[in-house]
Amino acid sequence: MKALKKLSLMAALCLGLSACKKENQLTPETSVFDQKLNTSMATASTQAVTTGFPETFESGTKGSYAVASVTLSSGSWTLDDALIGNLAADAKNGSQSVRIRNTGTVSMNFDVSGANTVTVAHAKYGTDASSTWQLWYSTNGGSSWQQSGSTVTSSTTALSTVTFNTSISGNVRFQIRKVSGGTNRINIDDFSISTSDTTSNPPTTTPGDNSHLLLGNPSNAVASTTYPENYLMERTYYSISYSKSRATPNWVSWHIGTSDLGSTPRQDDFRADNTLPAGWYQVSNSSYSGSGFDRGHNCPSADRTASVAANSSTFLMTNMMPQAPNNNQGPWADLENYTRSLVTAGNEVYVICGSYGSGGTGSNGGITYTIDNGRINVPSNTWKVIVVLPNGNNDLSRINSSTRVITVNMPNTNGLNSNWKTYRTTVDSIEAATGYNLLSNVPIAVQNVIEAATDNQ
């Protein structure tokens, strides 16, 4: 498992006490987020697109669904229950794209050397209903496969682009798997693989006690505009991996000790973050208005009540995600309150939380993929990992196989069970869904134990 976890990359939730009940905002915009997701990856092309990519599927011919290999500009691919489509109903850039039905697959028959991100354009075919699909990868020449990221839904006829943050070194090949929708068909186009500049990797030194990144940098986020989908923002009161195209954090990480909890009132000064790089869209305090989703804190307001500056820092919109009100104000808020009760009982905690996927259900009903005229992605899931330690020093060395780790994964919908314990899961499952390596600074032997366990206290 741990070897797979090292193939990680980018991807927070939180709220506060009763004060953290962010107002219900209503009326979702209908533009599809995925279409936006890789306008940003076009800017990320400074990451060096792998030779032969993007694969546009313009150079091959395959007119039947029967399994067969076809030579394309990037190399040989096997299409099973899939063909090269060129009809008017095929969604495509140019004259051709892949069309997949049933549970068909499109597989590379060759390896590339490393993959930092993979981007894929997708849409449903013609008047067919929606289908879902997944990206899988193999690092052993196709002998075994592992899913990358989360399941994607193709629900519109306009091509939209999704980014998978893979962070894979060494030989790797990829496969698209259609996993639902029966005979309904989808189109896949413009499959691209980019590699990162290894000279830009963050330092490998381990931070000290109470550092927000003591447990590791889950996606190897970098404070460079070369990495707009995994942009590191290290603040005084928390650290963020931010996604330019999603306009939300991938994850937020922070430490809570007794000195962080005071009597400062909630500031409620939601505002744009003007520290974002020049030219990046700044989400404003009114961007969620009418969407049906709360301005959901990742690092909660009530975790930072020692001073006005600390509390105010949590109201920057770069710390927010569109969160279903009954998620944000229900089990999510209860878990935040419980976490603080652990601190007041004599513990310190390290928290990493985030969101993934696209498509949530807010107070307006239905599935919403984006708000703010397509600028902000609505996640499908919100997750959190909480590492609990008795107060003390040398925190990293005190984490052992008996350390309590609370992990939850909640659907971003209004129809939630009110008990946060319902959503407990393992760190391993969050890593499988996101591709992150969440506790990378913890010794591997300890990780193997605590990341496979589901809290039951």
Phi and psi in degrees as a GROMACS rama.xvg file:
@    title "Ramachandran Plot"
@    xaxis  label "Phi"
@    yaxis  label "Psi"
@TYPE xy
-65.5468  -31.2183  LYS-2
-64.7989  -37.6819  ALA-3
-69.753  -33.2287  LEU-4
-66.5255  -24.8587  LYS-5
-71.6905  -11.6257  LYS-6
-86.6739  56.2579  LEU-7
-104.681  170.131  SER-8
-168.338  -169.063  LEU-9
-46.409  155.019  MET-10
-129.633  156.274  LEU-13
165.607  174.87  CYS-14
-158.116  -121.993  LEU-15
-167.752  -161.009  GLY-16
-70.8269  -150.083  LEU-17
-60.0307  -25.8158  SER-18
-66.2964  -18.5952  ALA-19
-84.8046  15.5656  CYS-20
-80.7412  92.1635  LYS-21
-70.1954  144.853  LYS-22
-62.1691  146.877  GLU-23
-75.8007  118.049  ASN-24
-103.624  152.071  GLN-25
-129.512  161.388  LEU-26
77.5802  90.2381  THR-27
-72.3152  144.216  PRO-28
-74.4765  152.93  GLU-29
-103.218  -1.48419  THR-30
-63.5174  144.963  SER-31
-83.3264  123.846  VAL-32
-57.9795  -42.7038  PHE-33
-57.0777  -28.8019  ASP-34
-64.4809  -28.5382  GLN-35
-83.9714  -29.0609  LYS-36
-53.3139  -32.6489  LEU-37
-114.452  22.3735  ASN-38
-63.6948  -37.4427  THR-39
-68.4082  -33.4257  SER-40
-72.1136  -20.7536  MET-41
-62.503  -39.9737  ALA-42
-70.3657  -26.2325  THR-43
-79.5818  6.40544  ALA-44
-65.3585  -10.1964  SER-45
-64.1687  -9.60761  THR-46
-77.22  -0.966351  GLN-47
77.507  97.4954  ALA-48
-71.3411  134.14  VAL-49
-61.4902  141.065  THR-50
-54.9497  133.457  THR-51
93.7878  -9.38741  GLY-52
-117.052  156.275  PHE-53
-69.0871  145.516  PRO-54
-82.9092  114.898  GLU-55
-97.2938  -6.38181  THR-56
61.6921  24.1144  PHE-57
-86.3285  -19.8224  GLU-58
-97.1219  -7.7911  SER-59
-108.148  167.64  GLY-60
-135.112  126.364  THR-61
-156.783  109.648  LYS-62
-100.916  0.541142  GLY-63
-125.563  161.352  SER-64
-81.7769  -11.7667  TYR-65
-59.0257  143.761  ALA-66
-61.4943  132.683  VAL-67
-168.168  159.312  ALA-68
-97.2421  148.578  SER-69
-136.487  138.542  VAL-70
-88.7498  123.218  THR-71
-116.47  -179.837  LEU-72
-64.0577  -29.3746  SER-73
-86.2024  -23.9739  SER-74
151.75  -163.249  GLY-75
-88.3069  132.508  SER-76
-125.124  145.319  TRP-77
-103.138  127.112  THR-78
-111.956  116.95  LEU-79
-117.537  119.243  ASP-80
57.053  38.7  ASP-81
-150.99  153.446  ALA-82
-144.599  173.575  LEU-83
-91.2909  113.088  ILE-84
-97.1204  140.871  GLY-85
-138.197  21.5078  ASN-86
-83.978  166.018  LEU-87
-60.6085  -31.9058  ALA-88
-79.047  -12.1231  ALA-89
-73.962  126.067  ASP-90
-74.9445  126.486  ALA-91
-160.633  152.377  LYS-92
-102.334  115.776  ASN-93
96.3593  -144.84  GLY-94
-106.812  -10.1308  SER-95
-143.645  154.745  GLN-96
-154.874  170.164  SER-97
-82.2115  140.57  VAL-98
-119.832  128.584  ARG-99
-123.483  140.309  ILE-100
-126.546  173.91  ARG-101
49.3122  -124.268  ASN-102
-117.078  48.3216  THR-103
-69.7694  164.778  GLY-104
-134.537  153.248  THR-105
-129.125  115.685  VAL-106
-126.799  136.766  SER-107
-71.2614  135.297  MET-108
-99.6577  17.1844  ASN-109
-144.61  160.285  PHE-110
-101.206  153.188  ASP-111
-117.067  164.354  VAL-112
-96.851  94.8696  SER-113
83.7734  149.126  GLY-114
-153.564  113.492  ALA-115
-83.8437  -44.1041  ASN-116
-140.087  151.361  THR-117
-125.461  131.444  VAL-118
-120.345  140.944  THR-119
-138.661  129.892  VAL-120
-89.4099  139.894  ALA-121
-150.312  158.623  HIS-122
-166.337  164.415  ALA-123
-83.2991  158.008  LYS-124
-89.9832  125.332  TYR-125
50.6342  -128.722  GLY-126
-95.004  10.0947  THR-127
-63.2408  158.28  ASP-128
-77.1753  175.157  ALA-129
-67.587  153.244  SER-130
-139.288  165.291  SER-131
-120.789  155.069  THR-132
-149.198  167.296  TRP-133
-137.268  155.472  GLN-134
-101.574  129.874  LEU-135
-121.537  156.751  TRP-136
-137.428  156.334  TYR-137
-133.089  135.29  SER-138
-110.058  10.0869  THR-139
-130.353  39.9322  ASN-140
71.3987  21.2614  GLY-141
93.4617  6.21132  GLY-142
-70.2191  -35.3445  SER-143
-145.421  157.764  SER-144
-132.222  152.769  TRP-145
-135.752  137.695  GLN-146
-72.2411  142.341  GLN-147
-110.226  125.868  SER-148
69.2673  -156.905  GLY-149
-108.219  169.967  SER-150
-69.9344  140.067  THR-151
-111.46  139.718  VAL-152
-103.693  129.203  THR-153
-101.261  109.727  SER-154
-126.763  -3.1473  SER-155
-128.767  162.381  THR-156
-87.704  -6.68468  THR-157
-89.7615  131.66  ALA-158
-59.6722  131.857  LEU-159
-128.749  160.396  SER-160
-120.184  133.726  THR-161
-118.025  145.782  VAL-162
-111.374  132.263  THR-163
-109.611  127.455  PHE-164
-96.2464  102.924  ASN-165
-100.84  -39.7519  THR-166
49.4982  52.508  SER-167
-104.199  131.152  ILE-168
-106.74  157.873  SER-169
81.3718  -173.777  GLY-170
-68.0915  136.363  ASN-171
-153.619  147.697  VAL-172
-134.032  161.029  ARG-173
-125.505  161.341  PHE-174
-147.233  136.365  GLN-175
-96.5374  130.369  ILE-176
-121.265  120.076  ARG-177
-79.1947  127.144  LYS-178
-118.349  -7.48902  VAL-179
-156.367  170.139  SER-180
104.404  -3.84591  GLY-181
57.059  -130.516  GLY-182
-76.161  -8.22214  THR-183
-60.1636  141.137  ASN-184
-109.702  155.535  ARG-185
-128.174  157.701  ILE-186
-111.122  141.088  ASN-187
-124.305  133.281  ILE-188
-146.722  166.665  ASP-189
46.7947  58.7949  ASP-190
-81.0023  118.714  PHE-191
-128.725  143.735  SER-192
-122.701  129.45  ILE-193
-122.664  146.129  SER-194
-110.823  155.821  THR-195
-95.6678  164.386  SER-196
-86.4551  106.668  ASP-197
-63.4934  -18.6656  THR-198
-71.0231  -12.5144  THR-199
-97.1824  6.25602  SER-200
-63.3163  147.222  ASN-201
-66.0765  158.753  PRO-202
-61.5187  150.706  PRO-203
-93.4267  1.5437  THR-204
-66.2072  145.057  THR-205
-88.2958  128.352  THR-206
-66.6062  168.912  PRO-207
-90.57  179.142  GLY-208
-49.8727  143.503  ASP-209
70.6415  0.100856  ASN-210
-65.7219  142.087  SER-211
-68.0878  -18.7548  HIS-212
-113.057  26.1247  LEU-213
-57.7974  -38.2847  LEU-214
-83.0168  -7.23394  LEU-215
129.516  168.302  GLY-216
-103.177  97.792  ASN-217
-54.9777  -32.4174  PRO-218
-118.965  13.4327  SER-219
53.213  44.4344  ASN-220
-61.8229  146.805  ALA-221
-128.191  137.115  VAL-222
-81.356  63.8386  ALA-223
-146.151  137.558  SER-224
-68.8798  -7.40975  THR-225
-64.5176  -20.4019  THR-226
-119.681  67.6976  TYR-227
-67.2209  -20.5705  PRO-228
-93.7153  -2.4058  GLU-229
-146.551  53.7433  ASN-230
-89.6628  119.204  TYR-231
-81.9934  128.29  LEU-232
-124.795  103.741  MET-233
-95.8612  110.93  GLU-234
-106.136  171.076  ARG-235
-63.2  -35.4464  THR-236
-109.801  -4.93661  TYR-237
-174.753  165.688  TYR-238
-122.453  147.26  SER-239
-131.408  142.424  ILE-240
-103.655  118.257  SER-241
-109.205  143.19  TYR-242
-107.94  119.128  SER-243
-62.1282  -44.4628  LYS-244
-77.0831  -31.6296  SER-245
-79.6485  -23.405  ARG-246
58.7307  34.0474  ALA-247
-145.631  165.276  THR-248
-70.1512  147.868  PRO-249
-75.3568  -44.9673  ASN-250
-153.926  159.373  TRP-251
-133.163  139.955  VAL-252
-130.72  136.863  SER-253
-158.315  163.229  TRP-254
-110.122  142.74  HIS-255
-125.38  122.94  ILE-256
-124.374  175.35  GLY-257
-61.0802  -29.5031  THR-258
-70.9703  -13.0468  SER-259
-84.6347  -14.5987  ASP-260
-106.677  115.748  LEU-261
-135.125  -144.188  GLY-262
-119.411  9.96425  SER-263
-63.509  130.458  THR-264
-72.0974  160.5  PRO-265
-62.5294  128.841  ARG-266
-83.9232  -30.2814  GLN-267
55.2846  30.2553  ASP-268
-99.4483  59.4576  ASP-269
-53.1935  132.904  PHE-270
-161.58  158.481  ARG-271
-65.0449  152.299  ALA-272
-99.3475  103.177  ASP-273
-82.7724  7.04497  ASN-274
-90.3693  -3.04103  THR-275
-63.0012  153.441  LEU-276
-57.6812  150.612  PRO-277
-56.3738  134.996  ALA-278
91.4815  -12.3882  GLY-279
-81.0319  143.206  TRP-280
-65.1441  132.725  TYR-281
-104.847  111.731  GLN-282
-63.23  134.447  VAL-283
-102.754  173.034  SER-284
-65.306  -19.2055  ASN-285
-105.069  4.82555  SER-286
-64.5635  -24.691  SER-287
-91.71  -3.81227  TYR-288
-58.4011  133.25  SER-289
74.1592  8.38327  GLY-290
-87.7778  -19.2701  SER-291
86.4908  4.10516  GLY-292
-124.203  144.941  PHE-293
-76.4556  155.286  ASP-294
-78.3331  87.9553  ARG-295
-83.2982  115.855  GLY-296
-61.5544  143.14  HIS-297
-85.3935  -70.9807  ASN-298
-77.7341  117.31  CYS-299
-70.5523  150.295  PRO-300
-56.2705  -43.9458  SER-301
-74.8423  -7.28129  ALA-302
-82.77  -8.27596  ASP-303
-133.512  74.2863  ARG-304
-117.765  16.7795  THR-305
-78.0867  -23.7891  ALA-306
-157.14  163.85  SER-307
-63.0113  -42.7032  VAL-308
-61.107  -41.551  ALA-309
-64.9297  -46.8255  ALA-310
-67.0174  -42.2039  ASN-311
-61.2322  -33.0634  SER-312
-62.1432  -26.6034  SER-313
-77.0712  -9.13291  THR-314
-96.228  5.52137  PHE-315
-65.7839  138.844  LEU-316
-68.9631  -14.7922  MET-317
-71.5165  -8.86099  THR-318
-99.7425  7.95182  ASN-319
-110.548  155.423  MET-320
-140.015  149.712  MET-321
-68.5134  113.962  PRO-322
-122.942  131.014  GLN-323
-56.1078  133.335  ALA-324
-54.0305  -40.651  PRO-325
-76.1536  -14.2311  ASN-326
-79.7532  -55.2244  ASN-327
-60.3945  -45.2748  ASN-328
-95.056  -3.33606  GLN-329
-106.731  -112.851  GLY-330
-61.9874  -29.9614  PRO-331
-64.2476  -47.9563  TRP-332
-64.0079  -39.2919  ALA-333
-63.3396  -39.1868  ASP-334
-66.8056  -38.3756  LEU-335
-60.5622  -44.8805  GLU-336
-63.024  -41.6757  ASN-337
-63.0355  -40.0421  TYR-338
-60.5993  -44.4761  THR-339
-66.2523  -31.6481  ARG-340
-66.3109  -30.7503  SER-341
-65.2291  -37.3085  LEU-342
-68.155  -45.7211  VAL-343
-68.4448  -16.7459  THR-344
-87.3886  4.31164  ALA-345
109.756  16.6453  GLY-346
-114.706  165.006  ASN-347
-120.302  151.379  GLU-348
-132.537  148.88  VAL-349
-112.376  129.149  TYR-350
-122.63  135.295  VAL-351
-127.451  127.901  ILE-352
-141.127  161.886  CYS-353
-172.35  -166.844  GLY-354
-144.762  161.226  SER-355
-152.633  170.63  TYR-356
77.9332  -176.306  GLY-357
-145.424  128.126  SER-358
115.32  101.484  GLY-359
-126.716  167.555  GLY-360
-119.278  112.038  THR-361
-97.8239  -157.386  GLY-362
-73.2932  -10.5929  SER-363
-87.5764  -7.268  ASN-364
79.8338  169.944  GLY-365
70.7687  171.187  GLY-366
-94.7904  127.336  ILE-367
-114.131  127.57  THR-368
-96.7532  -24.9434  TYR-369
-154.431  154.757  THR-370
-130.947  177.597  ILE-371
58.8605  49.7386  ASP-372
56.1542  39.1616  ASN-373
84.7435  4.58596  GLY-374
-85.2289  -23.9316  ARG-375
-122.431  125.453  ILE-376
-74.9778  139.954  ASN-377
-99.0189  115.45  VAL-378
-72.927  156.551  PRO-379
-88.0912  -23.7022  SER-380
-141.024  147.352  ASN-381
-122.527  137.437  THR-382
-137.265  161.585  TRP-383
-154.502  143.219  LYS-384
-125.015  127.403  VAL-385
-124.835  119.017  ILE-386
-103.274  122.721  VAL-387
-107.533  126.7  VAL-388
-130.754  141.173  LEU-389
-60.8231  149.117  PRO-390
-53.2178  138.417  ASN-391
171.632  -166.429  GLY-392
-119.1  172.503  ASN-393
52.4269  55.2184  ASN-394
-57.9076  -45.0056  ASP-395
-60.8086  -40.1359  LEU-396
-72.6687  -16.0654  SER-397
-88.2992  -7.81017  ARG-398
-79.3246  121.983  ILE-399
-135.692  -174.752  ASN-400
-67.729  -10.8889  SER-401
-99.0427  -3.21594  SER-402
-63.0516  135.787  THR-403
-76  127.368  ARG-404
-127.651  120.01  VAL-405
-102.939  123.349  ILE-406
-127.773  132.497  THR-407
-131.197  153.733  VAL-408
-138.439  111.904  ASN-409
-115.124  133.445  MET-410
-65.7256  140.935  PRO-411
-85.0326  69.3329  ASN-412
-135.385  168.186  THR-413
-85.6553  -13.0027  ASN-414
-93.8573  48.4763  GLY-415
-90.3674  150.202  LEU-416
-65.0953  141.841  ASN-417
-76.3614  -13.185  SER-418
-94.3501  115.433  ASN-419
-61.1438  -25.5402  TRP-420
-65.0181  -21.6341  LYS-421
-58.7623  -27.7685  THR-422
-103.355  14.5602  TYR-423
-67.7425  142.74  ARG-424
-151.4  -162.424  THR-425
-108.585  157.543  THR-426
-61.5985  -39.7824  VAL-427
-55.1691  -38.791  ASP-428
-70.0958  -34.9754  SER-429
-67.9165  -40.8097  ILE-430
-62.9753  -38.3544  GLU-431
-65.6628  -35.267  ALA-432
-76.9547  -29.6139  ALA-433
-110.312  -23.0937  THR-434
84.2928  5.36194  GLY-435
-84.1779  163.069  TYR-436
-116.741  93.4418  ASN-437
-76.556  -32.6176  LEU-438
-122.236  49.2987  LEU-439
-66.5192  -22.2673  SER-440
-85.1775  -7.61106  ASN-441
-81.2503  139.219  VAL-442
-51.7492  141.047  PRO-443
-55.9259  -42.2587  ILE-444
-60.6574  -36.6137  ALA-445
-73.6217  -42.8523  VAL-446
-54.3599  -44.2833  GLN-447
-56.4428  -30.4626  ASN-448
-87.0671  -55.139  VAL-449
-73.6946  -24.2565  ILE-450
-82.7156  -14.0326  GLU-451
-95.8587  -6.2663  ALA-452
-96.7167  143.454  ALA-453
-102.31  125.772  THR-454
-59.6066  139.902  ASP-455
-133.502  16.9411  ASN-456
